[in-house]
Amino acid sequence: MDKENSMVYPPAVVRTIAILDYFAVNKYPLSIKEISEKLDIPHASAYRIIKCLVDYGYLRIPPNQTEKYKLGYKFSFLSKMAFDGADLISVVAPYFKELARQTGQACQLCVLNDGHVLTLDQSLPHDAITIIAKLGEPIPINISASGKVLLSRLPEHKYKEILFKVWHTYKQNTPNTVTDLQTFLQQLKQTSKLPYATDFEEFALGIGCLAVPVYDYAGAAVAAIGLTGPIENYKSPEPFGMMLNTLLSASKSISQEIYT
């Protein structure tokens, strides 16, 4: 910890930054005792700061651990936003308003992060949808159309590596949620051959989702845009076809605008 800065700035702020910096360069989970000793922070202060960071989502307790911590999803979400999320959001915003108007569905901009999906931005239709993901909330890939379409665009060895690491953290939201990893891997293979992915009441009963990728100049899927609404629209061929065509057109325009 920089002792010179600790004489200029509030000690609690300097200690908090030092703790976050230490977690950033150490990939393995750390205990409060380790943090206290390595950074020369009193144990009581380290305890209060770490508990606060956990409560606000900047640190988290890894699965199957009770006394160790690692960087939280909110910290990752903000770092993603700092690099490219802001540009994506500014480009997508006008398209989302038109998508919501044309389809009557909620529109979301999503990215992959640490084996989950994060919603960076969304636009809601006039008819409110009561069940919808919150901005920045980590969503398991197996219940997300955006997660499926983005993961399926990765090389097979890469998406298997991601799923093998986090699958045990996924839970069954509804009877339609796929909880068998091998079954889900087969679904990803099928999705990789399609220009879209779906969620038929896997996130929540009565709710359907449709998502397509947004590509960068090199052809890599860097984000997904999706629609969410009542399941009837996603199981009926005519409204589904209209939504898919509208979404694919928007995705093509967004991809061209971001990277030209």
Secondary structure in CASP SS format (residue, H / E / C, confidence):
PFRMAT SS
TARGET T0000
AUTHOR 0000-0000-0000
METHOD secondary structure of the structure
MODEL  1
M C 1.00
D C 1.00
K H 1.00
E H 1.00
N H 1.00
S H 1.00
M C 1.00
V C 1.00
Y C 1.00
P C 1.00
P H 1.00
A H 1.00
V H 1.00
V H 1.00
R H 1.00
T H 1.00
I H 1.00
A H 1.00
I H 1.00
L H 1.00
D H 1.00
Y H 1.00
F H 1.00
A H 1.00
V H 1.00
N C 1.00
K C 1.00
Y C 1.00
P C 1.00
L E 1.00
S E 1.00
I H 1.00
K H 1.00
E H 1.00
I H 1.00
S H 1.00
E H 1.00
K H 1.00
L H 1.00
D C 1.00
I C 1.00
P C 1.00
H H 1.00
A H 1.00
S H 1.00
A H 1.00
Y H 1.00
R H 1.00
I H 1.00
I H 1.00
K H 1.00
C H 1.00
L H 1.00
V H 1.00
D H 1.00
Y C 1.00
G C 1.00
Y C 1.00
L E 1.00
R E 1.00
I C 1.00
P C 1.00
P C 1.00
N C 1.00
Q C 1.00
T C 1.00
E C 1.00
K E 1.00
Y E 1.00
K E 1.00
L E 1.00
G C 1.00
Y H 1.00
K H 1.00
F H 1.00
S H 1.00
F H 1.00
L H 1.00
S H 1.00
K H 1.00
M H 1.00
A H 1.00
F H 1.00
D H 1.00
G H 1.00
A H 1.00
D H 1.00
L H 1.00
I H 1.00
S H 1.00
V H 1.00
V H 1.00
A H 1.00
P H 1.00
Y H 1.00
F H 1.00
K H 1.00
E H 1.00
L H 1.00
A H 1.00
R H 1.00
Q H 1.00
T H 1.00
G C 1.00
Q C 1.00
A E 1.00
C E 1.00
Q E 1.00
L E 1.00
C E 1.00
V E 1.00
L E 1.00
N E 1.00
D C 1.00
G C 1.00
H E 1.00
V E 1.00
L E 1.00
T E 1.00
L E 1.00
D E 1.00
Q E 1.00
S E 1.00
L C 1.00
P C 1.00
H C 1.00
D C 1.00
A C 1.00
I C 1.00
T C 1.00
I C 1.00
I C 1.00
A C 1.00
K C 1.00
L C 1.00
G C 1.00
E C 1.00
P C 1.00
I E 1.00
P E 1.00
I H 1.00
N H 1.00
I H 1.00
S C 1.00
A H 1.00
S H 1.00
G H 1.00
K H 1.00
V H 1.00
L H 1.00
L H 1.00
S C 1.00
R C 1.00
L C 1.00
P C 1.00
E H 1.00
H H 1.00
K H 1.00
Y H 1.00
K H 1.00
E H 1.00
I H 1.00
L H 1.00
F H 1.00
K H 1.00
V H 1.00
W H 1.00
H H 1.00
T H 1.00
Y C 1.00
K C 1.00
Q C 1.00
N C 1.00
T C 1.00
P C 1.00
N C 1.00
T C 1.00
V C 1.00
T C 1.00
D C 1.00
L H 1.00
Q H 1.00
T H 1.00
F H 1.00
L H 1.00
Q H 1.00
Q H 1.00
L H 1.00
K H 1.00
Q H 1.00
T H 1.00
S C 1.00
K C 1.00
L C 1.00
P C 1.00
Y C 1.00
A E 1.00
T E 1.00
D E 1.00
F E 1.00
E C 1.00
E C 1.00
F C 1.00
A C 1.00
L C 1.00
G C 1.00
I E 1.00
G E 1.00
C E 1.00
L E 1.00
A E 1.00
V E 1.00
P E 1.00
V E 1.00
Y E 1.00
D C 1.00
Y C 1.00
A C 1.00
G C 1.00
A C 1.00
A E 1.00
V E 1.00
A E 1.00
A E 1.00
I E 1.00
G E 1.00
L E 1.00
T E 1.00
G E 1.00
P E 1.00
I C 1.00
E H 1.00
N H 1.00
Y H 1.00
K H 1.00
S C 1.00
P H 1.00
E H 1.00
P H 1.00
F H 1.00
G H 1.00
M H 1.00
M H 1.00
L H 1.00
N H 1.00
T H 1.00
L H 1.00
L H 1.00
S H 1.00
A H 1.00
S H 1.00
K H 1.00
S H 1.00
I H 1.00
S H 1.00
Q H 1.00
E H 1.00
I H 1.00
Y C 1.00
T C 1.00
END
